[in-house]
Amino acid sequence: MDMIERHSLRFAGLTIEHDRRVLEPRPWTELQSRWAAELLEAAPDGPLVELCSGAGHIGLAAASLSGRSIVCVDLDPVACYFTRLNADGADLGHRVEVREGSLETSLADDEVFALAIADPPWVVTTEVTRFPDDPILAIDGGPGGLDVAHACVRACQGHLEPGGSLLLQLGDDDQVDQVAATAAEAGWQEQGRRHAGAGIGTSGGVVVRLLHP
């Protein structure tokens, strides 16, 4: 695959490669990796899964910090390419499986994971032009901004141990409130949230922990 203006940065001790075709890794998302590693200390044995993996930085950092294997899922073939590249660069390739495909079809019916993480697109479709440097696929969350976030929760249903956690990153507390309320209808419970910054349009977001029913 030809590279276009490839860049690299340090993220949780890893060197992460990316180019303009994928979302540039945000430093504050390291919070999600470190929270995942913290929870995995007491989680059952087994791999973790990352949905909407992008360049793979969040999931790879969580895998590196925890010593776990990971399955990374993304619809974008370029994102999957960079996840593989970054896994190999971090000497994690033997612990990383990358799956290119939709949230609805990428997990086998009988797969169960110790933890799930996701950093889905959450920008409202009509607002994506505010972020001209970001690829639309990576930021467009649909008419309400939360279509993919809701899909991540649905995709994890039945794929975590009872009481297992999904760490979901969104733009602000209002978005978290909406997703948590919908998830609660399916039996999920919010178990805390952590703020990486002031929210949409600034320098961070919100990570919520949802407990699997």
Residue, then its C-alpha position, 0 to 999 in steps of 0.5 A: m500500500d502506498m504511503i501518503e505523508r506518513h507521520s509517527l508519534r509516541f503513544a503510551g510508550l509505543t510508536i504509532e504510524h498514521d497518515r491523513r487517511v486515518l484519524e490522527p491519534r489524539p494524545w488524550t485517548e491514552l486515558q482509555s488505554r490505561w483504564a482498560a489495562e487497569l480493569l484487565e488486572a482483575a478481569p477474567d483470562g482471555p483477549l480484549v476486543e477493540l471496535c473502531s480501532g483506527a490506527g490501533h493505538i488505543g487497543l495496542a497500548a492496552a494490550s501492551l500495558s496488560g500483556r493481553s491479546i487483542v482483536c481489533v475491528d475496523l471497517d476501513p482497510v487503511a485503518c486495518y493496514f495501520t493497525r497491523l503495521n503498528a502492531d508489528g512495529a511494537d513487536l505485538g503482532h503475535r498477540v494482535e488479530v485485525r479484522e476488516g469488517s462491520l461491527e455486526t459481522s466481525l465477531a463470531d457468535d460464540e466469542v467472549f472477551a475479557l474487555a471491550i474498548a471503542d472510540p467510535p465516530w461521534v460528530v453529527t453528520t452536518e458538522v463534519t465539515r468543521f473538521p476538514d483534516d479528519p477523514i469523514l468515515a472516522i468522525d461521522g457518527g450519523p444524523g445524531g452523532l451516536d449511530v456508531a456508538h449505539a452499534c458498538v454497544r449492540a455489537c458487544q452484547g453477548h460477547l463479554e462475561p457477565g459484569g464485563s466492561l465496555l469502555l466507550q469514548l465519546g465527545d461529552d457528557d451529554q452524549v454519554d448520557q444518551v448512550a448510557a440511557t439506551a444501553a440501560e434498556a438492554g441491561w447495561q449499567e454505567q459504572g463511572r466515567r473519566h474526562a480526558g478534557a473539556g469535550i467537543g471542539t477542544s482537547g478531550g472527551v469522555v470515557v464511560r464504563l458500561l457493565h455487561p448485563 
